[in-house]
Amino acid sequence: MFGIGMPELMVIMVVALIVLGPKRLPEVARALGKGLAEFRRATSEVNEELQKAQRAIEAEARAHEAERREAERKAAALAAQNAAAAQAATAESAAAQTAAAQTAATEAPPTIAPAPAGERVASTTGTAAPARKPDDTPS
């Protein structure tokens, strides 16, 4: 307990018997025993309170940890959802651009502007023919 062996304890008892006397020694021993019992009871109550507080703190820490993990999981899911939506929007935009280009290519035939007067115009046969002048009439 305190490093007191049997010989030291005997010396303490003899000194207490001499100092207190045979009549007061039992009363002092009883009071000392009650004091020690009360001290043990008080320390056990303090230990119980400390253990309750420790358990409450640990439970709160576990709850916060679970909330943090849930928030991280939701954030990851939201990030994945946003990435998928962005990828889908990009693909949709590319598809719309491709469709618009295809529609424009099929709907708008190339226009041929009339050649100015006096210039040579290529014919469909591949030979160049002189351009018609406005006063020329076909024969």
ABEGO torsion letter per residue (X at the ends): XAGBBAAAAAAAAAAAAAAAEAAAAAAAAAAAAAAAAAAAAAAAAAAAAAAAAAAAAAAAAAAAAAAAAAAAAAAAAAAAAAAAAAAAAAAAAAAAAAAAAAAAAAABBBBBBBBBBGBBBBBAAGBBBBBBBAABBBX
